[in-house]
Amino acid sequence: MTELFRLKNFHNGNEFKAYEFFGCHKISDSEYIFRVWAPHARKVCVVGDFCGEAEMSELSDGESFEVILAAKAGNRYRYKIFTEDGRELYKADPYAFASDIPRSFDSVISSLPEPVNITVAECSEEQPVNIYEVNLLSWKRHKDNSFYSFEELSKTLVPYVKRMGYTHVEFMPITEFPYDGSWGYQVTGYFSIVSRLGGLFQFRNLVDKFHENGIKVILDWVPAHFPKDGWGLYEFDGQPLYECPLWDRMEHLGWGTRKFDFGRAEVDCFLISSAVFLLGIFGLDGLRVDAVASMLYLDYDKPCGDWTPNRYGDNRNLEGIEFIKKLNSAVKKLFPDVIMIAEESTAFNGVTKRVEEGGLGFNYKWNMGWMSDVLFYCRQDPYFRNHHHNKITFSLVYAFSEKYILPLSHDEVVHVKGSIVNKMPGDYADKFAGERALLGFMYAHPGKKLNFMGYEIAQFAEWNYNGAIEFFLKKFEKHCKMSRFVKELNIFYRNNKPLYDIENSWDGFEWLVVDDKFNNLLAFNRYAKDGESITAIINFSGVDLYSYPVGIPQGEYRVVFNTDRKVFGGDGKMGKRFFKTVKQSSGSKEHTLYVDVPKLACVYLKKIK
């Protein structure tokens, strides 16, 4: 494409591979071309140890600059912006493919891997999705607390995820960020990968290794806001450029960051190009879009009086909404089989409806309400859970209104919230039993699954971004058995269609016991399209229940999974494995199954006759 054509597309908001034009690109064995968009700048120079200070020429649009320089891969550079009010700003390249962080904020000249020939198998709603969420900087550390590199993670994380039976892995943000304490959510390099773990080629190899082992890779991506580092996107050419200039839309005060100027054509191109870059260059199977709610509402995290209604007089961020639709439409056109996931915490309608049908166009939405309610319930002493029974059942009121992922994510094991096992009340053994019961309930509940690293060994400590998961705990019996439990539950989930075949309608779910708050017990059936079913019975109480009546279709049933098994760390109280209904009405059913259910346990039964 010609320069004029690409710039026209860029300024019209239709250039979704802007990284091929802007940034630094090799044009011969020894020469590179540098291009940058800085419409308010009087002058722009490239500064580097290979060129000194080289002035750039203005392009035909009057807003962008370029220069051709002798350089080589690995050279460091930055832009020197001469502002209209006489200041001189040093900035990293917004489109750089590599950075010098943490040594400096310089950008680094780097080549790109060839784009992946996309052969991703379609991720249909009828497939199992069980995601292991990972922070790559803190999954494991060396003895000196240094990071595992991408290369080392290829040899350790990949076989671990495969051995544990997950279908997907989700990386917390690994686009370049300077502050480890942000967990990657304050991004300064939207086209570069965190240099502390390796380069672009090493990250690509990590993704390839997962694919070779049948595991799909999702990346957490942050298009809602960016940090106010002076050398980053912040007032890039001396004035608001990537951020919205309006007083009430510029800042995320709670996060200390700037909001992107959604609706500005060049900013839309920048962000959508970042998504296309990550999906195309690395062959990722999906993106989890962070903080979607903050993009949808003008009053997000703002008191009354600190925001201005839109032209219709309400709180919808019309430009943010249109950007999301534009993003999902562009991604789906280029990569039809990738999945787009919204971390969206409100009741905004149509998050997972197609754009053509008036929705936002995501494939899935995190079910934050389920996460909040279920964890609140599980924190309660079993003696008092009867007062909060609605917390464990309410999710089915809206379970089929969107296409959901059930998350037990990193956000729930930090800031004194406690780890999953340590949220559970009771003595030492009860805490482990409580986590097993929670996971049994989660895997049987409609919706795809996501769990954050560390839960699978029942780590008592909260997640520490400056450390590693405490895998040494597997030396201890309870933690080792929890690991086996999670592995076998993952495999059971993958091998049993009723748990994932019908996620979005009542055809796949039937309550059997929903209102027995006094016994803290739930029972329900999950169905596959071929009629196969699995019955889940969960006893959230602190006492064993004997001969508990469950109204159920007539037949004979076999216990196929039991969280109270001794090999999982339980008591092994449930000796009987086969049950037969009797002709006695219970609930809405004409037949009843009398079953013993240990305390804090989940049992799956399958009809065999």
Secondary structure as GFF3:
##gff-version 3
##sequence-region A 1 609
A	DSSP	alpha_helix	3	12	.	.	.	ID=ss1
A	DSSP	three_ten_helix	18	20	.	.	.	ID=ss2
A	DSSP	beta_strand	23	26	.	.	.	ID=ss3
A	DSSP	beta_strand	31	37	.	.	.	ID=ss4
A	DSSP	beta_strand	43	48	.	.	.	ID=ss5
A	DSSP	beta_strand	52	55	.	.	.	ID=ss6
A	DSSP	beta_strand	57	58	.	.	.	ID=ss7
A	DSSP	beta_strand	64	70	.	.	.	ID=ss8
A	DSSP	beta_strand	76	82	.	.	.	ID=ss9
A	DSSP	beta_strand	88	91	.	.	.	ID=ss10
A	DSSP	beta_strand	107	108	.	.	.	ID=ss11
A	DSSP	beta_strand	130	134	.	.	.	ID=ss12
A	DSSP	alpha_helix	150	164	.	.	.	ID=ss13
A	DSSP	beta_strand	168	171	.	.	.	ID=ss14
A	DSSP	beta_strand	175	176	.	.	.	ID=ss15
A	DSSP	three_ten_helix	180	182	.	.	.	ID=ss16
A	DSSP	beta_strand	189	193	.	.	.	ID=ss17
A	DSSP	alpha_helix	200	212	.	.	.	ID=ss18
A	DSSP	beta_strand	216	221	.	.	.	ID=ss19
A	DSSP	beta_strand	225	227	.	.	.	ID=ss20
A	DSSP	beta_strand	251	252	.	.	.	ID=ss21
A	DSSP	beta_strand	257	259	.	.	.	ID=ss22
A	DSSP	alpha_helix	265	282	.	.	.	ID=ss23
A	DSSP	beta_strand	286	289	.	.	.	ID=ss24
A	DSSP	alpha_helix	292	296	.	.	.	ID=ss25
A	DSSP	alpha_helix	318	334	.	.	.	ID=ss26
A	DSSP	beta_strand	339	342	.	.	.	ID=ss27
A	DSSP	three_ten_helix	355	357	.	.	.	ID=ss28
A	DSSP	beta_strand	364	366	.	.	.	ID=ss29
A	DSSP	alpha_helix	368	379	.	.	.	ID=ss30
A	DSSP	three_ten_helix	382	388	.	.	.	ID=ss31
A	DSSP	alpha_helix	389	393	.	.	.	ID=ss32
A	DSSP	alpha_helix	395	398	.	.	.	ID=ss33
A	DSSP	beta_strand	404	408	.	.	.	ID=ss34
A	DSSP	three_ten_helix	410	413	.	.	.	ID=ss35
A	DSSP	alpha_helix	420	423	.	.	.	ID=ss36
A	DSSP	alpha_helix	428	444	.	.	.	ID=ss37
A	DSSP	beta_strand	448	452	.	.	.	ID=ss38
A	DSSP	three_ten_helix	455	457	.	.	.	ID=ss39
A	DSSP	three_ten_helix	471	475	.	.	.	ID=ss40
A	DSSP	alpha_helix	477	495	.	.	.	ID=ss41
A	DSSP	three_ten_helix	497	499	.	.	.	ID=ss42
A	DSSP	three_ten_helix	506	508	.	.	.	ID=ss43
A	DSSP	beta_strand	509	516	.	.	.	ID=ss44
A	DSSP	beta_strand	521	527	.	.	.	ID=ss45
A	DSSP	beta_strand	533	539	.	.	.	ID=ss46
A	DSSP	beta_strand	545	551	.	.	.	ID=ss47
A	DSSP	beta_strand	556	562	.	.	.	ID=ss48
A	DSSP	three_ten_helix	566	568	.	.	.	ID=ss49
A	DSSP	beta_strand	578	580	.	.	.	ID=ss50
A	DSSP	beta_strand	592	597	.	.	.	ID=ss51
A	DSSP	beta_strand	601	607	.	.	.	ID=ss52
###
